[in-house]
Amino acid sequence: MLRVVLADDEKKVLLLMCKLIDWESLGFEIVGMASDGMHALEMIRDKQPHLLVTDIRMPGFDGIDLIRQAKQIQPGLHFIVVSGYAQFEYAQNALKYGVEGYLLKPLKVQEMTDLLTRLKGKLSEQATIEYRLKKSDEREQERIIDTLIGEIHGDVRTSSAVRSFNLEYGLPSNGCYFAAIVKPDIPSAWKNPDGVHAMMKHALEIVRQELGQLKCGFAAAIRREGVAVAAYLPEYQPVEVKQCFTKIRKEIEKQRDLFWGIRATICLGSRCSAADALGASMREALWLCIDRLCHTPVWRDAETDIPDFHAYYTIDSSCKRRFQEAAEYLNKEQYIGELEDSYRDVMSRQPLWGKMLEDWFLEILTAMRYGMQRNVETDNSFYQRMMDGLWQAINAQELFRLLHDDMCGEIDRLRNERMLREARPITDAKRFIQQHYQEALRLEDVSNAVGFNATYFSAMFKKETGQNFMDYLTELRMNKAKELLCSDENSVQDVADQIGYRDLKYFSRLFKKTTGISPSEYKKLYR
């Protein structure tokens, strides 16, 4: 029997869980019940359970802290969260720690029973072997999807994916093949990247479960575009396929309590009789998926909603140069002006397709990247995040926000980096001057020390300090002279020698010009 500890601050809930579920017939034994987190943690140490079922909010430790500390005590422990709170942050934290499920009160017996059944299977020795085989199969599915999408982008040819697809699933040469994209959309997804990641994993599990019920050969994997699917049926049954994908959509949208406003779009590519046409079917599904930026039906089918691959958008060359110029000089104001003008232009196009918005986005992103690379070393991860954001946006307004806010943020970051980079040689120069001001120091000596030619260094020094080199050196020497003249031990000649002036008359004249009095008069004032 698998040992279970129940934790909830309401005793009636604990008793209800005991009575509602037929734990013994499912292969579980309740070895302890706790009404607070500290007591639950003690039970985990003593009883070494296989499963902890816990509420989120409890005295002592809350559920998330309890899970975290329990993991440290017993890394192999499994968890189910049962809570009356549907807030996103609780689910996100729970998912992050790898809980088996997050169930909302009032508890539904069937949901709990199904979850326990799956967990029992996972914990059995045979299921462990099957789980490893499943993971191996999932990696092969990911490789097939990668190859199909790679062909669309011109990276690879489909033949290797087709061969893998047919061999992996033992598919005949005749039948029906098609690709699909299942796209969960969460408003303002960029604010919750962990939540989006968790939701995508959940969506993939739903897709694989329902396609398994359809009894078709399939490969499914998470990509930035959504859950990508390549499927085979001996004979295409439109009603059954639509019912299957409709159920997938509804199961994803059931997560509205945790992911407010979530919407799922199903995009099917055309059906084909040979696997080597899967790449073309995937291309259609992707076209329909990006079109949700403009059109929002939840079901898109390339055979009735034919993609227009001839519809595209280009930015004229003069506008592109202005974007590149704004990027090269990190001119945020110019960039914003060009972006607003360009957005008005693309939104005025009729008919407007999602692919045209994708073209607009990519052209601006490419122009800005080219311009920035001419001036600074750019961070490739920023552009990867922008591409992720393209597919997370749910409409044209979010796409504009991404280009506006995130690109402006990147410009600010690069500006700050440039300022630090340009200021660093000046900091080094100041340090060198501090160390050598007693010597007959020239501009060329300092510029050579920091690795710049004298003319460029002089201009940069003036820009950063507001003074030319000689004025800065003189001010530094005069300040040192004032300190030294306050000492009875130093004569005026001694002071002149110590700060780098061998000509006493020249030093005295310069000191008086700077302070208004001679060095000897200054010395008398501070005796």
VEXDREN-2710 file (C-alpha; in Angstrom, 1 decimal):
% VEXDREN-2710
k/r/px/py/pz
1/MET/0.0/0.0/0.0
2/LEU/1.1/3.5/-0.7
3/ARG/1.3/5.8/2.3
4/VAL/-0.6/9.1/2.4
5/VAL/-0.5/12.1/4.7
6/LEU/-3.5/14.6/4.6
7/ALA/-3.0/18.2/5.7
8/ASP/-5.7/20.8/6.0
9/ASP/-6.5/23.4/8.7
10/GLU/-10.2/22.4/8.6
11/LYS/-10.9/19.1/10.4
12/LYS/-14.2/18.5/8.6
13/VAL/-12.3/18.7/5.3
14/LEU/-9.9/16.1/6.5
15/LEU/-12.7/13.8/7.5
16/LEU/-14.5/14.5/4.2
17/MET/-11.4/13.5/2.2
18/CYS/-11.2/10.3/4.2
19/LYS/-14.8/9.3/3.6
20/LEU/-15.2/10.5/0.0
21/ILE/-12.4/8.6/-1.5
22/ASP/-12.1/4.8/-1.4
23/TRP/-8.3/5.0/-0.6
24/GLU/-7.8/1.3/0.1
25/SER/-9.3/0.1/-3.2
26/LEU/-7.0/2.6/-5.0
27/GLY/-4.0/1.1/-3.3
28/PHE/-3.4/3.9/-0.7
29/GLU/-3.3/4.0/3.1
30/ILE/-3.8/7.1/5.1
31/VAL/-1.0/7.1/7.7
32/GLY/-1.6/10.5/9.2
33/MET/-3.6/13.7/9.2
34/ALA/-2.4/17.2/10.2
35/SER/-4.2/20.5/10.7
36/ASP/-1.1/22.7/10.3
37/GLY/2.1/22.7/8.3
38/MET/4.5/22.0/11.2
39/HIS/2.6/18.9/12.3
40/ALA/2.5/17.7/8.6
41/LEU/6.2/18.1/8.3
42/GLU/6.8/16.0/11.4
43/MET/4.5/13.3/10.0
44/ILE/6.5/13.3/6.7
45/ARG/9.7/12.7/8.7
46/ASP/8.1/9.9/10.8
47/LYS/5.8/8.1/8.4
48/GLN/7.9/8.5/5.1
49/PRO/4.7/8.7/3.0
50/HIS/4.6/8.4/-0.8
51/LEU/2.0/11.2/-1.2
52/LEU/1.1/14.4/0.6
53/VAL/-2.4/15.9/0.0
54/THR/-2.3/19.5/1.3
55/ASP/-4.2/22.7/1.4
56/ILE/-2.5/26.0/0.4
57/ARG/-3.3/28.2/3.5
58/MET/-2.6/26.7/6.9
59/PRO/-1.0/27.8/10.1
60/GLY/2.6/27.0/10.7
61/PHE/3.7/26.6/7.2
62/ASP/1.5/27.3/4.2
63/GLY/1.1/24.6/1.6
64/ILE/3.9/25.9/-0.7
65/ASP/6.4/26.2/2.1
66/LEU/5.4/22.7/3.3
67/ILE/6.0/21.3/-0.2
68/ARG/9.4/23.0/-0.5
69/GLN/10.6/21.7/2.9
70/ALA/9.1/18.3/2.4
71/LYS/11.0/18.0/-0.8
72/GLN/14.2/18.5/1.1
73/ILE/13.3/15.8/3.6
74/GLN/12.0/13.3/1.0
75/PRO/12.9/14.2/-2.6
76/GLY/10.7/11.4/-4.0
77/LEU/7.6/12.6/-2.3
78/HIS/4.5/13.3/-4.5
79/PHE/2.0/16.1/-3.9
80/ILE/-1.6/16.9/-4.6
81/VAL/-2.9/20.4/-3.7
82/VAL/-6.6/20.8/-2.7
83/SER/-7.5/24.4/-2.2
84/GLY/-10.4/26.9/-2.2
85/TYR/-8.1/29.5/-3.8
86/ALA/-8.1/29.7/-7.6
87/GLN/-5.6/32.6/-7.8
88/PHE/-2.9/32.2/-10.4
89/GLU/0.1/32.7/-8.1
90/TYR/-0.9/29.6/-5.9
91/ALA/-1.2/27.4/-9.0
92/GLN/2.0/28.7/-10.5
93/ASN/4.0/28.0/-7.4
94/ALA/2.4/24.6/-6.9
95/LEU/3.2/23.7/-10.6
96/LYS/6.7/24.9/-10.2
97/TYR/7.4/22.4/-7.4
98/GLY/6.1/19.6/-9.6
99/VAL/2.8/18.7/-7.8
100/GLU/0.7/16.0/-9.4
101/GLY/-2.4/18.1/-9.5
102/TYR/-4.1/21.3/-8.2
103/LEU/-7.7/20.6/-7.4
104/LEU/-10.3/23.3/-6.3
105/LYS/-12.7/22.9/-3.5
106/PRO/-15.4/21.6/-3.2
107/LEU/-13.5/18.4/-4.1
108/LYS/-14.9/16.3/-6.9
109/VAL/-14.6/12.6/-6.2
110/GLN/-14.0/11.6/-9.8
111/GLU/-11.2/14.2/-10.3
112/MET/-9.5/13.0/-7.2
113/THR/-9.9/9.4/-8.1
114/ASP/-8.6/9.8/-11.6
115/LEU/-5.6/11.7/-10.2
116/LEU/-4.8/9.0/-7.6
117/THR/-5.2/6.3/-10.3
118/ARG/-2.6/8.0/-12.5
119/LEU/-0.3/8.5/-9.6
120/LYS/-0.6/4.9/-8.5
121/GLY/0.3/3.8/-12.0
122/LYS/3.3/6.1/-12.1
123/LEU/4.6/4.8/-8.7
124/SER/4.4/1.1/-9.7
125/GLU/7.6/-0.6/-11.0
126/GLN/6.1/-1.5/-14.4
127/ALA/4.7/2.1/-14.8
128/THR/8.2/3.5/-14.1
129/ILE/9.6/1.5/-17.1
130/GLU/6.6/2.7/-19.2
131/TYR/7.2/6.2/-18.1
132/ARG/10.8/6.1/-19.3
133/LEU/9.7/4.7/-22.6
134/LYS/7.1/7.4/-22.9
135/LYS/9.8/10.1/-22.3
136/SER/11.9/8.5/-25.1
137/ASP/8.9/8.5/-27.4
138/GLU/8.3/12.2/-26.5
139/ARG/11.8/13.1/-27.5
140/GLU/11.3/11.4/-30.8
141/GLN/8.0/13.3/-31.3
142/GLU/9.9/16.6/-30.6
143/ARG/12.5/15.7/-33.2
144/ILE/9.8/15.1/-35.8
145/ILE/8.0/18.4/-35.1
146/ASP/11.4/20.2/-35.1
147/THR/12.1/18.8/-38.5
148/LEU/8.7/19.7/-40.0
149/ILE/8.9/23.3/-38.7
150/GLY/12.5/23.5/-39.7
151/GLU/11.6/22.7/-43.3
152/ILE/9.2/25.7/-43.3
153/HIS/12.0/28.0/-42.3
154/GLY/14.3/26.4/-44.8
155/ASP/16.6/24.7/-42.2
156/VAL/16.0/21.1/-43.2
157/ARG/14.2/18.8/-45.6
158/THR/11.1/16.9/-44.6
159/SER/12.3/13.5/-45.8
160/SER/14.1/12.6/-42.6
161/ALA/11.0/13.5/-40.5
162/VAL/8.7/11.5/-42.8
163/ARG/11.0/8.5/-42.5
164/SER/11.0/8.8/-38.7
165/PHE/7.3/9.4/-38.5
166/ASN/6.5/6.3/-40.6
167/LEU/9.0/4.0/-39.0
168/GLU/8.3/5.1/-35.4
169/TYR/4.6/4.4/-35.7
170/GLY/4.7/1.7/-38.4
171/LEU/2.4/3.6/-40.6
172/PRO/1.3/2.4/-44.1
173/SER/2.0/4.4/-47.2
174/ASN/-1.6/5.2/-47.8
175/GLY/-4.0/7.0/-45.4
176/CYS/-4.6/10.6/-44.3
177/TYR/-1.9/12.9/-42.9
178/PHE/-2.3/16.4/-41.5
179/ALA/-0.7/18.9/-39.2
180/ALA/-2.3/21.1/-36.6
181/ILE/-1.4/23.8/-34.1
182/VAL/-3.2/24.0/-30.7
183/LYS/-2.6/27.5/-29.4
184/PRO/-3.5/28.5/-25.8
185/ASP/-3.5/32.3/-25.5
186/ILE/-3.2/34.0/-22.1
187/PRO/-3.7/37.8/-22.1
188/SER/-0.5/39.7/-20.9
189/ALA/1.4/36.4/-21.1
190/TRP/4.7/38.2/-20.9
191/LYS/4.0/39.1/-17.3
192/ASN/3.8/35.4/-16.3
193/PRO/6.4/33.4/-18.2
194/ASP/6.4/30.6/-15.6
195/GLY/2.7/30.3/-15.8
196/VAL/2.7/30.2/-19.6
197/HIS/5.3/27.4/-19.5
198/ALA/3.2/25.4/-17.0
199/MET/0.1/25.9/-19.1
200/MET/1.8/24.8/-22.3
201/LYS/3.0/21.6/-20.6
202/HIS/-0.6/21.0/-19.4
203/ALA/-1.9/21.7/-22.9
204/LEU/0.5/19.1/-24.3
205/GLU/-0.7/16.5/-21.9
206/ILE/-4.3/17.2/-22.9
207/VAL/-3.4/17.0/-26.6
208/ARG/-1.6/13.7/-26.2
209/GLN/-4.4/12.2/-24.1
210/GLU/-7.2/13.1/-26.5
211/LEU/-5.3/12.1/-29.7
212/GLY/-4.6/8.8/-28.0
213/GLN/-8.4/8.4/-27.6
214/LEU/-8.7/9.1/-31.3
215/LYS/-6.4/6.1/-32.0
216/CYS/-4.3/7.9/-34.5
217/GLY/-0.5/7.9/-35.1
218/PHE/0.7/11.3/-34.0
219/ALA/3.7/13.4/-32.9
220/ALA/3.1/16.4/-30.6
221/ALA/5.5/18.8/-29.0
222/ILE/5.6/22.3/-27.5
223/ARG/7.0/25.1/-29.6
224/ARG/6.8/28.8/-29.3
225/GLU/4.1/28.7/-31.9
226/GLY/1.9/26.5/-29.7
227/VAL/1.5/22.7/-29.3
228/ALA/2.4/21.5/-32.8
229/VAL/0.9/18.2/-34.0
230/ALA/1.6/15.8/-37.0
231/ALA/-1.1/13.1/-37.2
232/TYR/-2.0/10.1/-39.3
233/LEU/-5.4/8.4/-39.7
234/PRO/-6.2/5.4/-41.9
235/GLU/-9.3/7.3/-43.0
236/TYR/-10.1/10.9/-42.1
237/GLN/-13.3/11.2/-40.1
238/PRO/-14.1/14.9/-39.9
239/VAL/-16.7/14.7/-37.2
240/GLU/-14.5/12.6/-34.9
241/VAL/-11.5/14.8/-35.5
242/LYS/-13.4/18.0/-34.8
243/GLN/-14.9/16.5/-31.7
244/CYS/-11.4/15.5/-30.5
245/PHE/-9.9/18.9/-31.1
246/THR/-13.0/20.7/-29.7
247/LYS/-12.6/18.7/-26.5
248/ILE/-8.9/19.7/-26.4
249/ARG/-9.9/23.3/-26.7
250/LYS/-12.5/23.1/-24.0
251/GLU/-10.2/21.2/-21.6
252/ILE/-7.6/24.0/-22.0
253/GLU/-10.1/26.7/-21.5
254/LYS/-11.3/25.0/-18.2
255/GLN/-8.2/26.6/-16.7
256/ARG/-9.8/30.0/-16.7
257/ASP/-9.9/29.9/-12.9
258/LEU/-6.1/29.9/-12.9
259/PHE/-5.3/31.7/-16.1
260/TRP/-7.8/34.5/-16.5
261/GLY/-9.1/35.1/-20.0
262/ILE/-7.3/32.0/-21.5
263/ARG/-8.5/31.2/-25.0
264/ALA/-7.5/28.3/-27.2
265/THR/-7.4/28.3/-31.0
266/ILE/-7.3/25.1/-33.1
267/CYS/-5.7/25.4/-36.6
268/LEU/-5.7/22.4/-38.9
269/GLY/-3.6/22.2/-42.1
270/SER/-4.9/20.5/-45.2
271/ARG/-5.2/16.7/-45.3
272/CYS/-2.9/14.8/-47.6
273/SER/-2.4/11.3/-48.6
274/ALA/1.4/11.2/-48.2
275/ALA/3.6/12.0/-45.2
276/ASP/6.0/14.1/-47.3
277/ALA/3.3/16.7/-47.6
278/LEU/3.2/17.2/-43.8
279/GLY/5.5/20.2/-44.1
280/ALA/3.0/22.0/-46.4
281/SER/0.2/21.1/-44.0
282/MET/2.1/22.5/-41.1
283/ARG/2.9/25.7/-43.0
284/GLU/-0.9/26.2/-43.4
285/ALA/-1.6/25.5/-39.8
286/LEU/1.0/28.1/-38.8
287/TRP/-0.4/30.7/-41.2
288/LEU/-3.9/30.2/-39.6
289/CYS/-2.4/30.4/-36.1
290/ILE/-0.6/33.7/-36.6
291/ASP/-3.8/35.0/-38.3
292/ARG/-5.5/35.0/-34.9
293/LEU/-3.8/38.4/-34.3
294/CYS/-6.5/39.7/-36.7
295/HIS/-9.3/37.1/-36.7
296/THR/-10.4/35.2/-33.6
297/PRO/-12.5/32.1/-34.5
298/VAL/-11.5/29.2/-32.3
299/TRP/-11.6/26.7/-35.2
300/ARG/-9.5/27.3/-38.3
301/ASP/-9.3/24.7/-41.1
302/ALA/-7.1/25.3/-44.1
303/GLU/-9.4/23.3/-46.4
304/THR/-12.3/25.7/-45.8
305/ASP/-10.4/28.8/-44.6
306/ILE/-7.7/28.9/-47.3
307/PRO/-4.4/30.7/-46.3
308/ASP/-3.4/33.5/-48.7
309/PHE/0.4/33.0/-48.9
310/HIS/0.6/35.9/-51.4
311/ALA/-0.5/38.4/-48.8
312/TYR/2.6/40.0/-47.2
313/TYR/3.8/43.3/-45.9
314/THR/7.0/45.1/-46.5
315/ILE/8.4/48.3/-45.1
316/ASP/9.8/50.7/-47.7
317/SER/13.6/51.1/-47.9
318/SER/13.6/54.7/-46.6
319/CYS/11.6/53.8/-43.6
320/LYS/13.8/50.8/-42.9
321/ARG/16.9/53.0/-43.0
322/ARG/15.3/55.4/-40.5
323/PHE/14.7/52.4/-38.1
324/GLN/18.3/51.3/-38.6
325/GLU/19.5/54.9/-37.9
326/ALA/17.4/55.1/-34.7
327/ALA/18.9/51.8/-33.6
328/GLU/22.5/52.7/-34.5
329/TYR/22.4/55.9/-32.5
330/LEU/20.1/54.4/-29.8
331/ASN/17.6/57.3/-30.5
332/LYS/14.5/56.1/-28.6
333/GLU/12.5/59.2/-29.6
334/GLN/13.1/58.7/-33.3
335/TYR/12.3/55.0/-32.9
336/ILE/9.0/55.6/-31.2
337/GLY/8.0/58.1/-33.9
338/GLU/8.8/55.7/-36.7
339/LEU/7.1/52.8/-34.9
340/GLU/3.8/54.8/-34.5
341/ASP/3.8/55.9/-38.1
342/SER/4.5/52.3/-39.3
343/TYR/1.8/50.8/-37.1
344/ARG/-0.8/53.2/-38.5
345/ASP/0.3/52.2/-42.0
346/VAL/0.1/48.4/-41.5
347/MET/-3.3/48.7/-39.6
348/SER/-4.7/50.7/-42.5
349/ARG/-4.2/47.8/-45.0
350/GLN/-7.3/46.0/-46.2
351/PRO/-7.6/43.1/-46.0
352/LEU/-5.2/42.7/-43.1
353/TRP/-4.0/39.2/-42.2
354/GLY/-2.0/38.0/-39.3
355/LYS/0.9/37.0/-41.6
356/MET/1.1/40.7/-42.6
357/LEU/1.5/41.7/-39.0
358/GLU/4.1/39.1/-38.5
359/ASP/6.0/40.4/-41.5
360/TRP/5.7/44.0/-40.1
361/PHE/7.0/42.8/-36.7
362/LEU/9.9/40.9/-38.2
363/GLU/11.0/43.7/-40.6
364/ILE/11.2/46.2/-37.7
365/LEU/12.9/43.7/-35.4
366/THR/15.5/42.9/-38.2
367/ALA/16.1/46.5/-39.0
368/MET/16.6/47.4/-35.4
369/ARG/18.9/44.5/-34.8
370/TYR/21.0/45.4/-37.8
371/GLY/21.3/49.0/-36.7
372/MET/22.2/48.1/-33.1
373/GLN/24.9/45.7/-34.2
374/ARG/26.6/48.5/-36.1
375/ASN/27.1/50.4/-32.8
376/VAL/27.1/47.9/-29.9
377/GLU/27.3/44.2/-29.2
378/THR/23.7/43.1/-28.9
379/ASP/22.3/40.3/-26.7
380/ASN/20.9/37.5/-28.8
381/SER/18.6/36.4/-26.0
382/PHE/16.7/39.6/-26.3
383/TYR/15.7/38.7/-29.9
384/GLN/14.8/35.2/-28.8
385/ARG/12.4/36.7/-26.2
386/MET/11.0/39.0/-28.8
387/MET/10.2/36.1/-31.1
388/ASP/8.6/34.3/-28.2
389/GLY/6.6/37.4/-27.6
390/LEU/5.4/37.5/-31.2
391/TRP/3.6/34.2/-30.7
392/GLN/2.4/35.0/-27.2
393/ALA/0.7/38.2/-28.4
394/ILE/-3.0/37.8/-28.9
395/ASN/-3.8/40.8/-31.1
396/ALA/-2.2/43.7/-33.0
397/GLN/-2.2/45.9/-29.9
398/GLU/-0.1/43.5/-27.9
399/LEU/2.3/43.2/-30.8
400/PHE/2.7/47.0/-30.9
401/ARG/3.2/47.0/-27.1
402/LEU/5.9/44.4/-27.4
403/LEU/7.8/46.5/-30.0
404/HIS/7.2/49.7/-28.1
405/ASP/7.9/48.7/-24.5
406/ASP/10.5/45.9/-24.9
407/MET/12.4/47.6/-27.7
408/CYS/12.6/50.9/-25.7
409/GLY/13.7/48.9/-22.7
410/GLU/16.5/47.3/-24.8
411/ILE/17.5/50.8/-26.1
412/ASP/17.7/52.1/-22.6
413/ARG/19.8/49.1/-21.5
414/LEU/22.2/49.6/-24.4
415/ARG/22.4/53.3/-23.7
416/ASN/23.4/52.6/-20.1
417/GLU/25.9/50.0/-21.2
418/ARG/27.5/52.5/-23.7
419/MET/27.7/55.2/-21.0
420/LEU/29.5/52.8/-18.7
421/ARG/31.7/51.6/-21.5
422/GLU/32.6/55.1/-22.5
423/ALA/33.1/56.2/-18.9
424/ARG/35.4/53.3/-18.0
425/PRO/38.4/54.7/-19.9
426/ILE/37.8/58.1/-18.3
427/THR/37.8/56.4/-14.9
428/ASP/41.0/54.7/-15.7
429/ALA/42.4/58.0/-17.0
430/LYS/41.5/59.8/-13.7
431/ARG/43.2/57.0/-11.7
432/PHE/46.3/57.3/-13.9
433/ILE/46.4/61.1/-13.4
434/GLN/46.0/60.7/-9.6
435/GLN/49.0/58.4/-9.6
436/HIS/51.2/60.6/-11.8
437/TYR/50.2/64.2/-11.3
438/GLN/53.6/65.0/-9.7
439/GLU/55.3/64.2/-13.0
440/ALA/55.5/66.3/-16.2
441/LEU/52.3/64.8/-17.4
442/ARG/51.1/65.3/-21.0
443/LEU/47.8/64.5/-22.7
444/GLU/49.6/61.9/-24.9
445/ASP/50.9/60.1/-21.8
446/VAL/47.4/59.6/-20.4
447/SER/45.7/58.7/-23.7
448/ASN/48.4/56.1/-24.4
449/ALA/47.8/54.6/-20.9
450/VAL/44.1/54.0/-21.6
451/GLY/44.6/52.9/-25.2
452/PHE/43.2/55.8/-27.2
453/ASN/44.7/58.3/-29.6
454/ALA/45.1/61.8/-28.1
455/THR/42.5/63.6/-30.2
456/TYR/39.7/61.1/-29.5
457/PHE/40.6/60.9/-25.9
458/SER/40.7/64.7/-25.5
459/ALA/37.1/64.9/-26.9
460/MET/35.9/62.0/-24.8
461/PHE/37.5/63.4/-21.6
462/LYS/35.8/66.8/-22.2
463/LYS/32.4/65.1/-22.8
464/GLU/32.6/63.0/-19.7
465/THR/34.1/65.5/-17.2
466/GLY/33.1/68.9/-18.6
467/GLN/36.8/70.0/-18.5
468/ASN/39.7/69.6/-20.9
469/PHE/42.6/67.6/-19.8
470/MET/44.9/70.5/-18.7
471/ASP/42.2/72.2/-16.7
472/TYR/41.4/69.0/-14.9
473/LEU/45.1/68.4/-14.1
474/THR/45.6/72.0/-13.0
475/GLU/42.6/71.8/-10.6
476/LEU/43.8/68.5/-9.2
477/ARG/47.3/70.0/-8.6
478/MET/46.0/73.2/-7.0
479/ASN/43.8/71.2/-4.6
480/LYS/46.8/69.1/-3.6
481/ALA/48.9/72.3/-3.2
482/LYS/46.3/73.8/-0.8
483/GLU/46.5/70.7/1.3
484/LEU/50.3/70.8/1.4
485/LEU/50.5/74.6/2.1
486/CYS/48.6/74.0/5.3
487/SER/51.6/72.2/6.8
488/ASP/54.4/74.1/8.5
489/GLU/56.9/71.5/7.3
490/ASN/56.4/72.4/3.6
491/SER/57.9/75.5/2.0
492/VAL/56.2/77.0/-1.2
493/GLN/59.1/75.5/-3.2
494/ASP/58.6/72.1/-1.6
495/VAL/54.9/72.2/-2.5
496/ALA/55.6/73.2/-6.1
497/ASP/58.1/70.3/-6.5
498/GLN/55.7/67.8/-5.0
499/ILE/52.8/68.6/-7.3
500/GLY/54.9/68.6/-10.5
501/TYR/56.0/72.2/-11.0
502/ARG/59.8/72.8/-11.3
503/ASP/59.3/76.5/-12.1
504/LEU/58.4/78.3/-8.8
505/LYS/57.3/81.5/-10.5
506/TYR/55.0/79.7/-12.9
507/PHE/53.5/77.7/-10.0
508/SER/52.9/80.9/-7.9
509/ARG/51.3/82.7/-10.9
510/LEU/49.0/79.8/-11.6
511/PHE/48.1/79.4/-7.9
512/LYS/47.2/83.1/-7.6
513/LYS/45.1/82.9/-10.8
514/THR/43.2/79.9/-9.4
515/THR/42.7/81.1/-5.8
516/GLY/43.1/84.9/-6.0
517/ILE/46.1/84.9/-3.6
518/SER/49.7/83.8/-3.7
519/PRO/50.9/80.5/-2.2
520/SER/52.8/82.4/0.6
521/GLU/49.7/84.4/1.4
522/TYR/47.6/81.2/1.5
523/LYS/50.2/79.5/3.8
524/LYS/50.0/82.5/6.2
525/LEU/46.2/82.2/6.4
526/TYR/46.3/78.7/7.6
527/ARG/49.2/78.9/10.1
END
